[in-house]
């Protein structure tokens, strides 16, 4: 079982992550939505497409843009559609 933790709180947990470029992409339904806040941040990857972000809020602390996802990934990255990955101090393992 792979977990994503920040501030000693489990944000996501799944045994069905997909690893792309060293990042675990968790199925959306395995991520606790109560810890996610919408962000207007976006970025672009030439082979995956356009990414959107969420900030995390745990125990009143905010981790800006610590989660990302591709709502409509390019065909080469179709396996990460409907999945969320983490960074910025989120422990995944």
C-alpha positions in Angstrom: 0.0 0.0 0.0 1.4 3.4 -1.0 0.6 6.4 1.1 1.0 10.1 0.6 1.5 12.0 3.9 2.0 15.6 4.8 2.1 17.1 8.3 1.9 13.5 9.6 -1.5 13.1 8.0 -2.4 10.5 5.3 -3.6 12.4 2.3 -3.9 9.4 -0.1 -3.6 5.7 0.1 -3.7 3.1 -2.6 -2.2 -0.2 -3.8 -3.1 0.9 -7.4 -0.8 3.8 -8.1 0.8 4.4 -11.5 4.4 5.5 -11.5 5.4 8.0 -14.2 8.8 9.8 -14.1 9.3 8.6 -10.5 6.0 10.0 -9.2 3.1 7.9 -7.9 -0.2 8.9 -9.4 -3.0 7.9 -7.0 -6.5 7.1 -8.2 -8.7 10.2 -7.5 -11.0 8.2 -5.2 -8.1 7.2 -3.0 -7.3 10.9 -2.2 -9.0 12.5 0.8 -10.7 15.5 -0.9 -11.1 17.3 2.5 -7.4 18.1 2.4 -7.5 19.5 -1.2 -8.0 23.2 -2.1 -8.5 24.4 -5.7 -5.6 26.3 -7.2 -5.5 28.4 -10.3 -2.0 27.2 -11.1 -1.4 25.3 -14.3 1.6 24.0 -16.2 2.3 22.2 -19.4 4.3 19.1 -20.2 5.1 18.4 -23.9 4.2 14.7 -23.7 1.6 14.6 -20.9 -0.4 17.8 -21.6 -1.8 20.5 -19.3 -1.6 20.0 -15.6 -3.8 21.6 -12.9 -3.0 21.9 -9.2 -4.4 21.6 -5.7 -3.0 23.1 -2.6 -3.1 21.0 0.6 -4.6 22.1 3.9 -3.9 20.1 7.0 -4.4 21.3 10.5 -4.7 24.9 9.3 -1.4 24.8 7.4 -1.4 25.2 3.6 1.1 23.6 1.2 0.6 25.6 -2.1 0.3 23.6 -5.3 1.5 20.4 -3.7 -0.7 18.1 -5.8 -1.2 18.0 -9.5 -3.3 16.2 -12.1 -4.0 16.0 -15.8 -7.7 16.2 -16.5 -7.2 15.4 -20.2 -3.7 13.9 -20.6 -2.3 13.3 -24.1 -2.6 9.8 -25.4 1.0 8.9 -24.3 0.0 9.6 -20.7 -3.5 8.2 -20.8 -2.8 5.9 -17.8 -2.7 8.9 -15.4 -6.1 10.3 -16.3 -8.2 10.6 -13.1 -5.1 10.4 -10.9 -3.3 12.8 -8.6 0.4 13.1 -7.8 2.2 15.0 -5.0 5.4 16.9 -4.3 6.6 19.9 -2.1 7.4 17.9 1.0 4.6 15.3 0.7 6.1 12.0 1.7 5.1 9.2 -0.7 6.0 5.6 0.0 
